[in-house]
Amino acid sequence: MKKFMNYLRVAVVALTISMAMSGCSSSDNPAPAPTYNVSLVNESDAALDVDPAALSEQIIKIQTDAPLTDLSIQKVTEQSWCIATVKSTSEIAVTAGANTSTADRVAKFKLIAGSSVLEFSVTQAGANPQNVTLSIESEQLQEYSGMYSYMGQNDKAVVKVKVTTNASRWHATATAMMGNDADFVITKARGKSGEEMEFYLQPSMSEMLAGTITITAGDQSVDITVNQMTMNGATMFKLFSDENKTKAFANKTTLNFAATFDKDDATEHIKTFYVTTDGGYVTLVCKAGTDTEVEGDAAWLTAGGNLDALRISATSNTTGAERKLDVVIVDSDNWSELFRIPVVQAAK
């Protein structure tokens, strides 16, 4: 009987071990986390720099093929002043409390997408002193009695302005008085004392550019008055059918349009060409073979361009007959012809 009981105990132990080993079989191991593509839309957001004031919400744009359920945020540095959360599959929301210290502080995070990891950081500037000072200097600016100005030459020259301040950060903004705000391109709009603010002006072939670039630090600011005259009229004009400008579209080459257009193709009635020119030009739509501009119902063709591209568009032809017009490019000074495109639209 005793031998039987010992045998039974051994059998039970063996069965228990067998069941335990069965429970740990490879079929019960969790599947490895999937690998997803994940990246920032703006690479500069990998090192976000924010002001000392409380940040209600700053959005970081992301691109990923991961579902929302597989996205999460992990802290790399232990801190409580900054919070990052996944708002959607395209956005991370960042909030921060006010920084009352004069020193910068940094929070680091990881965006987890399955087995993929994207790191980013948030640096919050230190608080500004009570009496902020601000000054600028640049050999490219004209200065008179503390007032600064810049005259552009339509060459996209980058202007560098050194900023000196005891504030933790300075900021630069542009306001156009003539032209558009987009014509004033600030390539470095934020920085620390000793760093340079950088900007350039888009070449303008049709209107004068005028505006102000304002550099601010704390409660102090400095204005730079900016002007740029329109460029001289073009003496050369070339067109290409491809963006890389390898396929030339010769002067006086006929451009053909179909009579009607696919309603599901919003670009079928638009032809885009890419421009190389040395100055300003004006686009005219004229009667075929003439310099007479068309108006009213006869203007079934529209054309316009800039220093990068020329676009020509047509309306559907319901007249029952073939029709013709010319797109004529003239220089912006003397209106001398530089280029002509005969346009033919088929009959329906």
Beta strands, then each sheet from edge to edge (+ up, - down):
strand 1: 38-40
strand 2: 47-50
strand 3: 55-64
strand 4: 71-75
strand 5: 82-88
strand 6: 91-96
strand 7: 105-113
strand 8: 116-124
strand 9: 134-137
strand 10: 142-144
strand 11: 147-152
strand 12: 159-165
strand 13: 170-178
strand 14: 184-188
strand 15: 190-191
strand 16: 196-201
strand 17: 209-217
strand 18: 220-228
strand 19: 237-240
strand 20: 248-249
strand 21: 255-257
strand 22: 270-277
strand 23: 281-287
strand 24: 301-305
strand 25: 309-314
strand 26: 323-331
strand 27: 337-345
sheet 1: 1+ 3- 6+ 5-
sheet 2: 2+ 8+ 7- 4+
sheet 3: 9+ 12- 16+ 14-
sheet 4: 10+ 11- 18- 17+ 13- 15+
sheet 5: 20+ 19- 22+ 25- 24+
sheet 6: 21+ 27+ 26- 23+
end
